[in-house]
Amino acid sequence: MTARIGSTSMDGTPISDTDRARIEAEDQLHFEQRRSAVRVIAAASKDADDCRTLLSMLGLADDVVAAARTHRSSSSAAPSTAKRSRKRSVAA
């Protein structure tokens, strides 16, 4: 296995591709959990000040809030997966 730049652990040992993939998957999972928490808090808040207070108590930074907004706006631009109503043919 060849070591790449930036692919060593804190003690200097190389990190395998499997470990790197696991670390990236965990980072993605934690990001999704924080984003989800921001959305739940925003939905349950009384107003913007309440939302800011709750987010700061949980230590959710502005970058997580911005990412939640970006994800929401990009997902709303995506085609809807909701069922479309079928046109019924009228019997004559």
C-alpha positions in Angstrom: 0.0 0.0 0.0 1.4 3.4 -0.9 0.8 6.3 1.4 -0.5 9.5 0.0 0.0 13.0 1.2 -2.4 13.8 4.0 -3.3 10.2 4.5 -1.5 9.6 7.8 -2.9 9.5 11.3 -1.8 11.7 14.1 0.9 9.3 15.1 2.3 9.2 11.6 1.1 5.8 10.6 -0.6 5.5 7.2 -4.4 5.3 7.0 -5.8 2.6 4.8 -8.3 3.3 2.0 -10.9 1.4 4.0 -10.3 3.5 7.1 -10.4 6.7 5.1 -13.8 5.6 3.6 -15.2 4.8 7.0 -14.0 8.2 8.4 -15.6 10.1 5.4 -18.9 8.1 5.9 -18.9 9.0 9.6 -18.3 12.6 8.8 -21.2 12.6 6.3 -23.5 10.9 8.9 -22.6 13.4 11.6 -23.2 16.3 9.1 -26.6 14.9 8.2 -27.5 14.5 11.9 -26.6 18.1 12.6 -28.5 19.3 9.6 -31.5 17.3 10.6 -31.3 18.7 14.2 -31.3 22.3 12.8 -34.4 21.6 10.8 -36.2 20.1 13.8 -35.3 23.0 16.0 -36.3 25.5 13.4 -39.7 23.8 13.0 -40.3 23.7 16.8 -39.1 27.3 17.6 -41.6 30.0 18.4 -39.7 32.7 16.5 -36.2 33.5 15.1 -34.7 34.5 18.4 -35.9 31.3 20.0 -34.4 29.3 17.2 -31.0 31.1 17.5 -31.0 30.6 21.2 -31.7 26.8 21.0 -29.1 26.4 18.2 -26.5 28.2 20.2 -27.3 26.0 23.3 -26.6 22.9 21.2 -23.5 24.3 19.7 -24.8 24.2 16.1 -22.7 26.7 14.2 -23.8 29.0 11.4 -22.2 26.7 8.8 -24.6 23.9 9.7 -27.5 26.3 9.4 -26.3 27.5 6.1 -25.9 23.9 4.9 -29.4 23.1 6.0 -30.7 26.1 4.0 -28.7 25.1 0.9 -29.9 21.5 1.1 -33.5 22.6 1.5 -33.4 25.0 -1.5 -31.5 22.4 -3.7 -34.0 19.7 -2.8 -37.0 21.8 -3.6 -35.5 22.5 -7.0 -35.3 18.7 -7.6 -38.2 17.0 -9.2 -40.8 15.9 -6.8 -41.1 12.2 -6.0 -44.7 12.6 -4.9 -47.3 10.6 -6.8 -49.0 12.4 -9.6 -52.7 12.2 -10.0 -53.8 10.1 -12.9 -56.1 11.4 -15.5 -59.2 9.4 -15.6 -60.8 8.6 -18.9 -64.5 9.5 -19.0 -66.7 6.7 -20.3 -69.1 8.1 -23.0 
